[in-house]
Amino acid sequence: MSDSISEIGLIGLAVMGQNLALNIADHGFKISVFNRTTSKTQDFVNQNPDTPGGLVGCETLEAFVGSLKRPRKIIILVQAGWATDKVIESLVPLLEEGDIIIDGGNARWDDTIRREKELTDLNLRFIGSGVSGGEEGARFGPSL
């Protein structure tokens, strides 16, 4: 992992996550990425060495959170529902007041409301902003 600080982070490197991360990096923003399968993180970073902003691959959530500029801005792009809740649950102990979690998945509206309330009570910010447009949209111009 690089020692430099990233502007934003993204968790979940399936097709949508990879393409959104590349879109962000191509626009000059350094972005940290994390996937629970660490080989997927390293393969993704190694396959994309020349993005203008740069990709920072992180092998642990602790390293991922530590690589982000404060207040931290973290996009989650994992399966909606239980998986998203588990990622948030794992992140919360590592975050500080004012950090921002952005759920880019296809969440149910009532899950979004519940998460926003739970995280507000912890002095964290939450934005439910699903990414639309498919693989191509995520890469070149998603609807958020």
N, C-alpha and C positions, 0 to 999 in steps of 0.2 A: 504494500500500500504506500502511496505517496505521502509525504509529510505535509503537503499543502492542504489548505482548507477549502472545502467545496461550498458553493453557494446553496446547493440543494441536494437532496438525496432521494433515491428511489429504491423501493423494496419490491422484488418480484420481477424476474427476468424471463417470463414467457414472452410470446411474440409481441404483445402490446407493450409490456415493460421495456423490452429491448428497443423497440422503435421509438417510444417516447423519450427514453434516455438519449438515444442518438439525435433526436430532434433538438433536445435541450442543449446537448454538447455542441451540435453543429451551429447553434446560435451563440456560441462563445461562452457558455456557462460551464464551469467545472462542476461535474456531478458525481457524487459517490453512489455506488450501486451495491446492493446486497441481494443474495438469493440463498435460501436455506441449503441448497446444493452448491457447495463452494466451488466445485469444478465448473459449474455453469457460469458463475461469476468470473472466474479467471479466464475461461474460454472466450467469453463475451468481450472482456477488456483486451485480451490478446489479439482478437480478430479485428479490433477497431482502434488501432494505436494512434491514428492521426486526426482525431476530431479536434476542431478548433478550441473548444473549451477544455476538453480532456475528461477521461473517465477514470475514476478511482475505485478499484475493486476492493471490497472489504470482506474478510472471512468471518467476522463475528459481528453481532449487533452492537456490541460495545465499541469496537473499532469504527463501525459505520457511524454511530452517533457522535463519537469523538472526532470524526473527520469533517463535521459540519459547522459552518459559521452560525453564530447565535444572532437572533433566535433561529433555532433549527427549523428547516422546512423539509418535511418528509412526505413524499408521495408513496402511497401503498397501492400496488397493482397486483393483487392476488385474488384468488377466487372469492366471490362475495359470500357473506354469511360467516360461518364458523371460522374459516381461515383468516378472514380480516380481523375478527375479534381476537384471535390468538396472537396475531402480529401486534395489534395495539396493546394487548395485555403484556407482551414481552417488552415493548418499547417504553411503556409508562414509567417504570422504575429508573430508566436511564435519562429521562427528559427533565427539563427545568421549566419553571413558570414562563409562559409566553411562547413556548415552542409550538409549532404548527404541524398538525397531521392532516394530510389531504387524502381522502379516500377516492381513488380514481376508478374503482370497480363499479359494477352494476348492482349497487346495494338497494335493498328494499327501503322505501321511504321511512318506515318506522324504525329500522335499524339506524338510519342516519340521524333521526331525532334522538334516539336513545344514546348513541355514541356522543353526539354533540353535548347533551346534558351531562353525561358521565365525565367527559373530559373537561368541560367548563368547571365542574365542581372541583377538579384537580388543578385549576388555573392553567390548563392547556387549551389551545385553540384547535378547533376541528372544522374542516370544510369537506362537505360531501360534493364531489364534482366528478361524476362519471366521465370517462373518456369515450367519445363516440367517433365513428368514422373507420373503424376496423384497423387492420395492420397498416394500410397505406395512409389513413388519416393520422394515426399516431406518429408515423414517421415524418409526414410532410405538412400536417396542418390539422390537428384534431379539433373536434368540437367539444368544448368542456362545459 
